[in-house]
Amino acid sequence: MGLEEVKRDIMESAKAKATRLRAEVEEERQRLEHLAKERVAAFAEILKKREESAADLLKKTTIAKARAEAKRMLLEKKQERIDAAFADAEKELARLPAKTSEEFLRALLAKAGAAGDVAVIYCNVKDAKSLRDAKIRQHDLLGGFIAENADATVRLDYSYESILASVREKNLPEIAQVLFG
């Protein structure tokens, strides 16, 4: 074998090796490109799901906020109607006929007397005429009275305002049922 043959063998071997290397590099490039495309597709799918999830969450949140606002508004309207009903009740109590008012006050006074000694009665001017059994002191009340014992240690509040507040507190569910069904 001559030098030329050795040179040709080396060149052919180098060309064959270069061709194999190019083929291997191309194969690796295609594999990496395919892998990158798969990763991009998977990432795109994850982003799409996150976007759908975020949109769904936004939709649910918006609906929940709207429902809460509607419920709040409904409760406000119901509260307004309850307040109006009690305001009407106060007006009706203020317009009670004198005889009915006096009977009611006498019943309340008997109840106060059963609870203890009544020495002073705080009431409005109109009701003072019906309550002469104790010392009367004028007080700004819708009606009814506040009874106090002699040493001012016990006060019993039988004012219409207090009675209505107690009725409202104790019977609110029933009142709401009557008003709203």
Secondary structure, 3 states (H helix, E strand, C coil): CCHHHHHHHHHHHHHHHHHHHHHHHHHHHHHHHHHHHHHHHHHHHHHHHHHHHHHHHHHHHHHHHHHHHHHHHHHHHHHHHHHHHHHHHHHHHHCCCHHHHHHHHHHHHHHHHHHCCCCEEEECHHHHCCCCCCEEEECCCCCEEEEECCCCCCEEEEEHHHHHHHHHHHHHHHHHHHHHC
